[in-house]
Amino acid sequence: MSLSEVRYERRVDIHTNEDRTISTLLKGDIPGFSAEQVRIVQLQREASLGNHWREYVEVYGVVGKAKIVLEEVTTKKRSEYNLLTGDRLFVPAEVALRIDAKKETVIIACGAETDREGKTHKYIVA
């Protein structure tokens, strides 16, 4: 797969008032994508995460701020995205990623498969 298949959407479905913010990450509108696993990470401090690629597609969203750097494993071609609350990023298989996130950011990762250990490969996105 390649970066041409990445799908970045800003402020997909977000509603904010003085009491709360509600953001929808998945709503059945990504053709062929169905999440088998949803993982949520809340950062206690600024951090750099990822540095891997997977054999399956994922969708990422954040509550807060995070920069996601993607790199095609075969060509080394890169793209960079600055996600804010309400944004989402569709990451194809075989595209490596690194996430640089601010303190207290929440990262939501929705994977099309559940075999993270067997289908995840270390890859440094410098």
N, C-alpha and C positions, 0 to 999 in steps of 0.2 A: 504494500500500500504506500501512499505517498502524501506529501503535504497538500497536494491539490484536493484531497478528500477531507481535509480538516474543515470543520464548520464552526465558525465563531459568531455568536449572536449576543448582542448587548441588550440588557434589560428585557429579557424574554417575557416575563410575566411577573411584575412586581407592584406591590401596593404598600404605600407607607403613610402612616398618620402619626400623631404625637404619642400613641401608645405602643405601636409595633410596626414591624416590617414583615410582609409575607412575600415570599418569592417561590415560584414554581420552577423546578429544574427539568422535570420530565412530564410531558402531557400527551404522549403517544404520537408526536408529530415528527419523529425522526424515522424515516422509512427503513425498515429492516432491523431496527434496534430494539432490543428488549433487555432490560436489566435483570440479571440473575443475582447480582450482589450489589449492595449499597454500603459504602464505608464512609464514616464521618470522622474527621480529624479536627480537633480544636487545639490550636497552638497556644502554649503558655508563654512562648517567647518567639522572636523573629527566627525563622528557620529556612533552610534549603532542603527540599525533599525530592524523592524520585530517583533520578539517575538510573533509569531502567527503560526497557521497552517490553511490550506484551504481545502475545500472539493473538490477541482479541481486541476489539474496539472498546473504548470507554467514553463516558461523558463526565466532564468535570464542571463543578460550579463552586462558588465561594460566597461566604458571608464575611465581608471585609475586603481585603485587597491582596492580590497575589499576581506575580508575574510568572507566566508559564512559557518556557523555552522548549520548542519542539525541534527535533532533528531527525531527518530520514536516515535510517541505519545504513542503507546502501550508498546513497549519494552524498551524505553529510550536509545536504541543503537544510537551512534553518528558517524558522519563523518564531516570532515572539508576540505574546499577547498579554495585556494588562487587564486582568479580570477584576471587576467590582461586583458587589452584591447585585444579584439579578442577571448576571451574564452566565453563559454556558459555552463550553468548548468540547466539540466532538473530536476525539483523537483516534485515528485509524490504527489498526494493528501494524506492528513493525515500525512505528514512529516513536523514538525515544523522547523522554520528557524530563525536565527539571522544574520544580516549583519553588519559587522564592516568595515567601509569604510573611506578612507583618504579624506582630504579636496580636493575639486574640482572634486571628482570622480562623474561620471554620471552612474546611475544604470538604466537599462532597464528591466522592468518586463512585460512579455507577458503571459496573463492569458487565459485559455480555456473557461472561463465564465466571465460574467460582474457583477454578484451579489456579489461583494466583502463584503458588509456589512452583508448580510445574511449567507454567507458561509465562513466567516473568524472567527477563534476562538483564543482568547488570550491564549498564552502559553509561559512561560518564559524559554528561552534557556540560562541557566546560564553559 
